[in-house]
Amino acid sequence: MAGVNKMFIMLPMIFAVRKLDGDDPNVVYWLRIAYFGVQAIIAILVMYIYVMSSRVIKGHENRLIYVPQAAQPFAQPDAKKKYTETTFGAHVSSQVLNLLSSTFFGILLTSGLHFYRGMVVGLAMQSVMGPLNIIENAFVKALVLGKKTKEGSLKPEDKIFEEKFVDELTPEDEVIDKKGNEVVRKPKTFEEILLDVWDSGAGKADITPLMDAINKENCNFKTKDSAWTPLMVLSGIGVKGCASAIRQVVSLGGNPAITDNEGWNAMHWAAFHGSAEAAKLYNDEFSSLCNVKDKEGKKPLALAEAEGNINVVEVLKGLEPSSGENLNEGLRKRK
């Protein structure tokens, strides 16, 4: 409900509650029933959002976003719009904690004013305005009233905070940090994007920035220090849907046979890090990769066996991979 529409409810409410007899026990009794009943439902709803928020954003926590600041009442018409640079996970966490604290603080404040000061206006107002305010909350709209309830996930692309990504910012947008200091925007190099994805960790990295930046010219790019390629990183990161991303890079000209400074090709990476999905793709479509030895004379199968990656071992031996977890899910450390 838009702010202008709420005014049509608040103004009559203000005049109506003034006529309530705060000394009438029956009036006070029913006001308490209404207020605490409504607030109990709101509190349960907020606790549900608090519990669910960390679950539904898994895999997107480290995505960099730019959140617009609230409009200032006396700002100049031609003033630049300010965006705060943060990560999706950090912003979701801060907003959920703000919702949690403001909800329970409001309940305690209104209850205190009622029981210690005898005020009934707050009970009446919040019995009506409480639900109207909570349904305008971004989390309630997305996780309770919206389709995200069924999907069970919340992504930066859903734009529930009206946020932008770095490539959506315009020259008229001013970026600031959490302290309000201006952030000088400097485009990341392809190597920085590639290594940022890797540093995000196995199974939870967001590969979207990498896939957005990759093209025919850089699909076989090698990092300066270790000669890692996009296919190696995608093969080792082990995120859901990595096979689709690998096929996309291959279609651009990506070569999984390229080796890094240790003599590892993309299959070695998949074998060492336990990515059965990537290993199966290479085994089916680039089977010759299985026979390549690294600088220590090890084939991908030997790496998978040494790391206890049973699923990959089964794939490379032509067996149906089991559903069990790998014994070792750690990522190689950058040198």
Phi, psi and chi 1 to 4 in degrees:
 res  aa     phi    psi   chi1   chi2   chi3   chi4
   1 MET       -  128.5 -178.6  178.3  -65.3      -
   2 ALA   -68.4  155.0      -      -      -      -
   3 GLY   -58.5  -38.3      -      -      -      -
   4 VAL   -64.6  -32.9   64.4      -      -      -
   5 ASN   -72.2  -35.6  -68.1  -26.7      -      -
   6 LYS   -64.1  -29.4  -78.7 -157.6  -59.9 -175.3
   7 MET   -61.4  -33.9  -69.3  -59.1  -63.6      -
   8 PHE   -68.2  -18.3  -70.6  112.2      -      -
   9 ILE   -94.1  -41.3  -61.8  175.2      -      -
  10 MET   -65.4  -43.9  -71.3 -178.6   64.4      -
  11 LEU   -61.9  -49.5  -68.4  175.3      -      -
  12 PRO   -62.7  -34.0  -23.1   34.3      -      -
  13 MET   -63.2  -41.7  -82.4  -72.2  -61.9      -
  14 ILE   -60.3  -43.0  -67.6  172.3      -      -
  15 PHE   -70.5  -35.9  -70.2  109.2      -      -
  16 ALA   -70.3  -43.2      -      -      -      -
  17 VAL   -68.7  -22.3  -64.2      -      -      -
  18 ARG   -66.7  -21.5  -72.2 -179.6  177.1  178.5
  19 LYS   -89.6   -4.1  -63.9 -177.5  178.9 -179.2
  20 LEU   -70.1  140.0  -67.9  174.3      -      -
  21 ASP   -89.4   99.8 -174.3   -1.8      -      -
  22 GLY   -70.1   -9.0      -      -      -      -
  23 ASP   -95.3   -7.1  -62.9  -37.4      -      -
  24 ASP   -82.7  116.8 -172.6  -25.2      -      -
  25 PRO   -57.9  -35.9  -22.8   33.3      -      -
  26 ASN   -67.1  -42.0  -72.5  -33.4      -      -
  27 VAL   -62.5  -46.4  171.8      -      -      -
  28 VAL   -63.2  -41.0  173.6      -      -      -
  29 TYR   -60.1  -48.6  172.5   77.8      -      -
  30 TRP   -72.4  -30.4  -73.5  111.2      -      -
  31 LEU   -65.6  -40.3  -80.1  175.8      -      -
  32 ARG   -64.7  -43.1  -71.9  176.4  177.5  175.8
  33 ILE   -58.9  -47.5  -68.1  -67.4      -      -
  34 ALA   -64.6  -48.1      -      -      -      -
  35 TYR   -65.0  -53.9  174.3   76.6      -      -
  36 PHE   -70.6  -27.5  -72.3  108.5      -      -
  37 GLY   -66.5  -46.4      -      -      -      -
  38 VAL   -64.6  -44.6  166.3      -      -      -
  39 GLN   -68.0  -30.4  -64.4  -55.0  -45.6      -
  40 ALA   -64.6  -42.4      -      -      -      -
  41 ILE   -64.6  -43.6  -64.7  173.0      -      -
  42 ILE   -63.1  -42.1  -68.3  175.1      -      -
  43 ALA   -62.6  -42.2      -      -      -      -
  44 ILE   -63.3  -41.6  -67.5  171.3      -      -
  45 LEU   -62.3  -43.5 -165.3   59.8      -      -
  46 VAL   -66.2  -40.6  169.9      -      -      -
  47 MET   -64.3  -37.2  -70.1  -58.3  -61.6      -
  48 TYR   -62.5  -44.8  167.6   77.4      -      -
  49 ILE   -63.6  -40.5  -68.3  171.3      -      -
  50 TYR   -60.5  -44.1  175.4   75.9      -      -
  51 VAL   -69.8  -41.3  172.2      -      -      -
  52 MET   -78.4  -26.8  -70.0  -63.5  -63.6      -
  53 SER   -57.7  -41.9   60.7      -      -      -
  54 SER   -72.5  -24.3   60.0      -      -      -
  55 ARG   -80.2  -42.1  -60.1  179.4 -175.6  177.7
  56 VAL   -77.2  -12.5  -63.6      -      -      -
  57 ILE  -102.9    7.3   64.7  170.0      -      -
  58 LYS   -56.7  133.9  -80.1 -171.8  175.3  179.3
  59 GLY    94.0  -10.6      -      -      -      -
  60 HIS  -124.7    7.8  -53.5  -76.7      -      -
  61 GLU   -60.5  -35.2  -60.4   96.7  -36.7      -
  62 ASN   -94.7    5.9  -60.6  -45.8      -      -
  63 ARG   -69.5  126.1 -175.2   73.1 -176.8  -85.2
  64 LEU   -76.3  128.5 -162.4   63.2      -      -
  65 ILE  -132.4  164.7   60.3  171.9      -      -
  66 TYR  -126.5  111.4  -62.3   84.5      -      -
  67 VAL   -99.3  128.8 -176.6      -      -      -
  68 PRO   -68.8  140.7   25.8  -34.2      -      -
  69 GLN   -76.2  155.1  -77.2 -164.3  -34.1      -
  70 ALA   -63.6  142.8      -      -      -      -
  71 ALA   -62.3  135.1      -      -      -      -
  72 GLN   -88.2  135.2  -59.1  -60.9  -42.8      -
  73 PRO   -63.1  -31.4   20.3  -31.7      -      -
  74 PHE  -115.0   25.0  -58.4  107.7      -      -
  75 ALA   -72.1  150.9      -      -      -      -
  76 GLN   -66.7  142.6  -64.0  -65.6  -32.8      -
  77 PRO   -59.1  -32.3  -20.9   31.7      -      -
  78 ASP   -97.6   11.4   56.4  -13.3      -      -
  79 ALA   -68.5  145.2      -      -      -      -
  80 LYS   -66.5  144.0  -72.6 -172.8  175.4 -178.0
  81 LYS   -79.5  130.9 -168.3  168.3 -174.8  178.3
  82 LYS   -95.9  137.7  -66.6 -175.3  177.3 -178.3
  83 TYR  -125.4  133.8  -71.7   81.8      -      -
  84 THR   -91.1  128.2  -56.6      -      -      -
  85 GLU   -83.5  125.4 -178.0 -179.3   72.2      -
  86 THR  -158.8  179.4 -176.5      -      -      -
  87 THR  -100.0  156.9   61.2      -      -      -
  88 PHE   -61.0  -43.6 -174.2   61.9      -      -
  89 GLY   -63.2  -43.6      -      -      -      -
  90 ALA   -65.1  -39.6      -      -      -      -
  91 HIS   -70.7  -41.7 -171.3   66.5      -      -
  92 VAL   -60.0  -45.4  167.2      -      -      -
  93 SER   -60.5  -46.1  177.5      -      -      -
  94 SER   -65.7  -39.0   67.0      -      -      -
  95 GLN   -70.0  -37.2  -68.2  -59.0  -59.2      -
  96 VAL   -67.1  -42.3  169.1      -      -      -
  97 LEU   -65.0  -37.9  -70.8  175.4      -      -
  98 ASN   -62.6  -42.8  -74.5  -19.0      -      -
  99 LEU   -62.8  -44.4  174.5   63.0      -      -
 100 LEU   -62.7  -48.9 -170.6   68.1      -      -
 101 SER   -68.6  -41.7   59.4      -      -      -
 102 SER   -67.0  -36.5   62.6      -      -      -
 103 THR   -64.3  -50.8  -61.9      -      -      -
 104 PHE   -74.9  -30.4  -74.8   97.5      -      -
 105 PHE   -65.1  -41.7  176.8   77.6      -      -
 106 GLY   -62.4  -40.5      -      -      -      -
 107 ILE   -64.5  -45.3  -66.7  173.5      -      -
 108 LEU   -64.6  -41.5  -69.9  173.8      -      -
 109 LEU   -65.1  -49.1  180.0   61.9      -      -
 110 THR   -64.3  -40.9  -56.9      -      -      -
 111 SER   -65.0  -41.5  -58.6      -      -      -
 112 GLY   -63.1  -44.8      -      -      -      -
 113 LEU   -63.1  -33.3  -70.7  173.0      -      -
 114 HIS   -73.5  -51.2  170.3   64.0      -      -
 115 PHE   -76.0  -29.6  -73.3  108.5      -      -
 116 TYR  -100.2  -21.5  -68.2  100.4      -      -
 117 ARG  -116.7   -8.9  -68.4  -73.3 -174.1  176.2
 118 GLY    76.2   16.3      -      -      -      -
 119 MET   -77.9  131.8  -64.4 -178.7   64.8      -
 120 VAL  -112.9  -12.7  -63.7      -      -      -
 121 VAL   -60.5  -44.0  173.1      -      -      -
 122 GLY   -61.4  -39.2      -      -      -      -
 123 LEU   -61.3  -45.7  -61.9 -175.9      -      -
 124 ALA   -66.7  -45.5      -      -      -      -
 125 MET   -63.7  -46.9  -70.1  -67.0  -65.6      -
 126 GLN   -74.6  -19.2  -70.5  -54.8  -46.5      -
 127 SER   -65.7  -28.3  -64.5      -      -      -
 128 VAL   -99.6  -46.1  176.3      -      -      -
 129 MET   -76.4  -26.1  -59.7  -51.4  -60.4      -
 130 GLY   -55.0  -54.3      -      -      -      -
 131 PRO   -62.5  -37.0  -23.8   34.1      -      -
 132 LEU   -65.5  -36.4  -63.9 -180.0      -      -
 133 ASN   -72.3  -41.1  -69.6  -28.8      -      -
 134 ILE   -69.7  -32.9 -164.3   67.5      -      -
 135 ILE   -73.9  -11.9   62.6  174.7      -      -
 136 GLU   -87.9   -8.9  -73.5 -169.5  -22.3      -
 137 ASN   -66.9  140.4 -178.4  -91.7      -      -
 138 ALA   -61.1  -38.4      -      -      -      -
 139 PHE   -69.1  -39.9  -66.6  109.7      -      -
 140 VAL   -64.1  -42.5  174.4      -      -      -
 141 LYS   -61.7  -40.2  -72.4 -179.5  179.1  179.6
 142 ALA   -82.9  -45.8      -      -      -      -
 143 LEU   -95.5  -18.8  -61.3  177.8      -      -
 144 VAL  -113.2  -49.0 -180.0      -      -      -
 145 LEU   -95.0  -19.3  -56.4  176.9      -      -
 146 GLY   -97.9 -178.3      -      -      -      -
 147 LYS   -71.5  -15.2   62.7  180.0 -179.1  179.4
 148 LYS   -65.4  -18.2  -63.3  -58.5  168.9 -174.4
 149 THR   -61.1  -42.9  -52.0      -      -      -
 150 LYS   -78.2  -37.6  -64.5 -178.7  179.3  178.9
 151 GLU   -69.2  -31.6  -66.7  179.2    5.9      -
 152 GLY    71.2   21.4      -      -      -      -
 153 SER  -145.7  154.6   65.7      -      -      -
 154 LEU  -136.2  122.3 -165.6   61.0      -      -
 155 LYS  -119.0  156.2  -57.1 -177.6  -68.6  -64.9
 156 PRO   -57.4  -31.4  -25.2   34.5      -      -
 157 GLU   -64.6  -16.7  -73.0   79.1    7.0      -
 158 ASP   -71.6  -19.2  -63.2  -36.2      -      -
 159 LYS    53.3   44.5  -59.0  -68.3 -177.2   71.9
 160 ILE   -72.9  -16.7   68.9  168.7      -      -
 161 PHE  -104.4    8.4  -53.7  114.2      -      -
 162 GLU    59.4   32.6  -61.1 -178.8   -0.5      -
 163 GLU   -77.0  167.5   65.5  -91.4   35.1      -
 164 LYS  -123.2  159.0  -73.1 -174.7  176.2 -177.1
 165 PHE   -97.0  167.6  -59.4  130.8      -      -
 166 VAL   -59.6  -35.1   64.0      -      -      -
 167 ASP   -78.4   -4.4   57.5  -20.0      -      -
 168 GLU   -99.4   -9.2  -64.8  174.9  -28.3      -
 169 LEU   -70.4  144.9  -65.2  171.0      -      -
 170 THR  -111.6  166.4   67.0      -      -      -
 171 PRO   -59.4  -22.2  -25.9   35.1      -      -
 172 GLU   -81.3   -9.7  -72.1   71.2   36.3      -
 173 ASP   -91.0  133.3  -62.4  -29.8      -      -
 174 GLU  -106.5  127.5 -179.5 -180.0  -13.0      -
 175 VAL  -100.0  131.2  177.9      -      -      -
 176 ILE  -127.9  160.4   58.4  175.0      -      -
 177 ASP   -90.6 -173.7   59.0   20.8      -      -
 178 LYS   -66.5  -20.8  -66.0  178.9 -179.3  179.2
 179 LYS   -91.4   -1.4  -64.1 -178.8  179.1  179.6
 180 GLY    92.4    3.6      -      -      -      -
 181 ASN   -81.9  140.8  -59.1  -41.8      -      -
 182 GLU   -66.7  137.1 -174.9  176.6   -2.7      -
 183 VAL  -103.7  123.6  176.0      -      -      -
 184 VAL   -79.4  117.9  178.9      -      -      -
 185 ARG   -78.0  125.0  -77.7 -177.0  -84.8  163.2
 186 LYS  -130.1  118.0  179.6 -177.7  177.0 -177.7
 187 PRO   -59.0  138.2  -19.4   31.3      -      -
 188 LYS   -75.3  146.1  -73.1 -172.7  176.0 -178.2
 189 THR   -75.0  162.7   65.3      -      -      -
 190 PHE   -61.4  -37.9 -175.6   75.1      -      -
 191 GLU   -63.2  -39.5  178.8  161.4  -15.1      -
 192 GLU   -64.1  -41.0  -71.5  174.5  -29.0      -
 193 ILE   -63.3  -45.1  -64.9  172.7      -      -
 194 LEU   -60.7  -47.4 -177.2   63.5      -      -
 195 LEU   -73.3  -29.1  -64.4  179.9      -      -
 196 ASP   -64.3  -40.7  -78.2  -10.8      -      -
 197 VAL   -61.9  -44.6  169.5      -      -      -
 198 TRP   -63.1  -42.2  179.3 -107.7      -      -
 199 ASP   -69.2  -16.6  -71.6  -21.3      -      -
 200 SER   -67.3  -23.6  -63.0      -      -      -
 201 GLY   107.0  155.7      -      -      -      -
 202 ALA   -66.9  136.1      -      -      -      -
 203 GLY    78.1  -11.2      -      -      -      -
 204 LYS  -130.1    1.3   56.9 -176.0  179.6 -178.6
 205 ALA   -70.3  146.3      -      -      -      -
 206 ASP   -97.5  110.0 -178.7    8.9      -      -
 207 ILE   -87.9    0.9   63.4  172.7      -      -
 208 THR   -57.0  -47.4  -54.5      -      -      -
 209 PRO   -58.6  -37.3  -24.0   34.8      -      -
 210 LEU   -68.2  -45.1  174.6   59.6      -      -
 211 MET   -67.7  -29.6  -60.7  -49.7  -64.0      -
 212 ASP   -71.0  -31.5  -71.3  -17.0      -      -
 213 ALA   -89.3  -16.9      -      -      -      -
 214 ILE   -79.0  143.5 -153.6  161.2      -      -
 215 ASN  -152.1 -173.6   53.1   48.2      -      -
 216 LYS   -64.5  -29.4  -69.3 -177.4  178.7 -179.4
 217 GLU   -76.7  -30.4  -76.4   69.3   38.1      -
 218 ASN  -116.1    8.9   58.6   25.5      -      -
 219 CYS   -65.7  -19.8   61.2      -      -      -
 220 ASN  -114.1   23.6  -72.4  -45.8      -      -
 221 PHE   -58.0  142.8  173.0   87.1      -      -
 222 LYS  -117.8  134.6  -72.1 -173.4  175.0 -175.6
 223 THR   -67.9  153.4   59.9      -      -      -
 224 LYS   -64.1  -43.7 -177.4  178.7  179.4 -179.8
 225 ASP   -81.6  -42.7  -67.9  -23.7      -      -
 226 SER  -121.8   -2.0  -56.7      -      -      -
 227 ALA    63.7   39.8      -      -      -      -
 228 TRP   -81.4  144.1  -65.0   -2.6      -      -
 229 THR  -112.1  164.9   68.6      -      -      -
 230 PRO   -57.0  -39.1  -29.0   36.9      -      -
 231 LEU   -65.3  -36.5  -77.7  175.5      -      -
 232 MET   -63.0  -47.3  -66.9  173.7 -172.5      -
 233 VAL   -62.6  -44.7  170.0      -      -      -
 234 LEU   -64.1  -34.2  -69.0  171.1      -      -
 235 SER   -72.6  -30.6  -58.8      -      -      -
 236 GLY   -93.4  -21.1      -      -      -      -
 237 ILE   -72.9  -28.6 -152.7   71.3      -      -
 238 GLY    68.2   28.1      -      -      -      -
 239 VAL   -80.9  158.3  -64.2      -      -      -
 240 LYS   -62.8  132.9 -175.6  178.2 -180.0 -178.6
 241 GLY    84.7   15.8      -      -      -      -
 242 CYS   -65.5  -29.0   66.0      -      -      -
 243 ALA   -62.8  -39.8      -      -      -      -
 244 SER   -64.1  -41.7  175.6      -      -      -
 245 ALA   -65.7  -40.1      -      -      -      -
 246 ILE   -62.7  -43.7  -70.4  170.4      -      -
 247 ARG   -61.9  -37.5  -73.7 -166.2  177.5   92.7
 248 GLN   -63.2  -43.1 -178.1  178.0  -25.9      -
 249 VAL   -67.7  -40.7  176.1      -      -      -
 250 VAL   -61.9  -38.4  170.1      -      -      -
 251 SER   -65.2  -24.0   69.5      -      -      -
 252 LEU   -83.8   -9.6  -68.3  171.4      -      -
 253 GLY   117.4    7.2      -      -      -      -
 254 GLY   -63.4  135.8      -      -      -      -
 255 ASN  -112.1  109.3 -177.3    1.7      -      -
 256 PRO   -72.2   -9.0   26.4  -34.3      -      -
 257 ALA   -85.3  -11.7      -      -      -      -
 258 ILE   -60.7  141.3  -66.1  175.4      -      -
 259 THR  -112.3  154.1   56.8      -      -      -
 260 ASP   -92.8 -166.2   61.3   13.8      -      -
 261 ASN   -68.7  -14.0  -71.1  -11.3      -      -
 262 GLU  -100.0    1.6  -62.9  176.5   47.2      -
 263 GLY    82.8   16.5      -      -      -      -
 264 TRP   -90.8  134.5  -73.3   15.2      -      -
 265 ASN   -97.9 -175.3   59.3   32.2      -      -
 266 ALA   -61.6  -32.0      -      -      -      -
 267 MET   -68.0  -38.5  176.7   66.5   96.5      -
 268 HIS   -58.7  -42.5  -75.0   93.0      -      -
 269 TRP   -61.9  -46.8  -83.6   66.2      -      -
 270 ALA   -62.2  -40.0      -      -      -      -
 271 ALA   -67.0  -45.9      -      -      -      -
 272 PHE   -66.5  -39.8 -177.3   86.1      -      -
 273 HIS   -93.0    0.6  -64.0  -64.3      -      -
 274 GLY    76.8   29.2      -      -      -      -
 275 SER   -90.4   90.3  178.4      -      -      -
 276 ALA   -64.5  -33.3      -      -      -      -
 277 GLU   -63.7  -45.8 -173.7  178.7   -1.9      -
 278 ALA   -68.5  -40.6      -      -      -      -
 279 ALA   -61.8  -40.2      -      -      -      -
 280 LYS   -65.6  -40.1 -172.2  175.0 -171.9  -49.7
 281 LEU   -61.0  -48.5 -175.5  152.8      -      -
 282 TYR   -66.0  -38.5  -66.3  132.5      -      -
 283 ASN   -65.1  -34.3 -164.3   44.1      -      -
 284 ASP   -80.7  -37.8  -68.1  -16.8      -      -
 285 GLU  -110.7  -18.8  -58.3 -179.8   19.8      -
 286 PHE  -138.6   58.3  -56.1   93.4      -      -
 287 SER   -60.2  -25.1   57.6      -      -      -
 288 SER   -64.6  -19.9   61.7      -      -      -
 289 LEU   -63.6  -25.7  -63.2  176.0      -      -
 290 CYS   -66.7  -23.0  -61.0      -      -      -
 291 ASN   -97.1    0.3  -61.9  -42.5      -      -
 292 VAL   -80.3  132.7  176.9      -      -      -
 293 LYS   -99.4  143.0  -64.4 -179.9  179.9 -179.4
 294 ASP   -82.7 -170.4   63.8   13.5      -      -
 295 LYS   -68.7  -14.1  -69.7 -174.9  177.4 -179.1
 296 GLU  -100.4    6.8  -65.1 -178.8   -5.2      -
 297 GLY    80.5   17.7      -      -      -      -
 298 LYS  -101.2  135.6  -65.5  179.4 -179.9  178.9
 299 LYS   -88.7  165.1  -65.7 -178.8 -179.8 -179.4
 300 PRO   -53.7  -39.4  -29.7   36.3      -      -
 301 LEU   -60.5  -40.4  178.0   58.6      -      -
 302 ALA   -64.3  -37.3      -      -      -      -
 303 LEU   -66.4  -43.2  -67.3  177.8      -      -
 304 ALA   -62.8  -41.6      -      -      -      -
 305 GLU   -66.7  -41.7  -70.0  175.2  -26.8      -
 306 ALA   -65.4  -32.5      -      -      -      -
 307 GLU   -89.4   -4.0  -65.3  -61.0  -44.7      -
 308 GLY    73.1   25.4      -      -      -      -
 309 ASN   -86.5   80.4  -64.2  -31.4      -      -
 310 ILE   -59.5  -40.2  -52.9  -57.9      -      -
 311 ASN   -59.8  -43.2  -76.6   -8.5      -      -
 312 VAL   -68.8  -40.0  177.5      -      -      -
 313 VAL   -57.2  -43.9  171.1      -      -      -
 314 GLU   -64.6  -38.8  -68.0  171.8  -17.1      -
 315 VAL   -63.3  -47.5  166.9      -      -      -
 316 LEU   -69.8  -21.7  -63.4 -178.6      -      -
 317 LYS   -93.1    4.5  -72.2 -175.4  175.1 -179.3
 318 GLY    80.8   18.3      -      -      -      -
 319 LEU   -99.5  163.4  -56.6  175.3      -      -
 320 GLU   -76.1  122.6 -174.0   66.5   25.4      -
 321 PRO   -62.6  137.8   22.3  -32.9      -      -
 322 SER   -77.4  172.2   63.4      -      -      -
 323 SER   -92.8    0.8   57.9      -      -      -
 324 GLY   -70.6  156.4      -      -      -      -
 325 GLU   -80.7  155.2  -65.6 -177.6   -3.2      -
 326 ASN   -70.4  151.4  -62.0  -40.3      -      -
 327 LEU   -75.3  -23.7  -60.6 -179.1      -      -
 328 ASN  -134.4  115.5 -173.0  -25.3      -      -
 329 GLU  -116.4   19.5  -65.3 -176.8  -11.7      -
 330 GLY   -76.6  153.5      -      -      -      -
 331 LEU   -93.6  149.2  -70.4  176.0      -      -
 332 ARG   -64.6  142.1  -62.5  170.6   68.6 -153.8
 333 LYS   -86.6  141.8  -63.0  -62.2 -178.3 -179.3
 334 ARG   -67.1  138.5  -96.1 -153.1  -38.9 -121.1
 335 LYS   -80.8      -  -65.6 -179.1  178.1  178.4
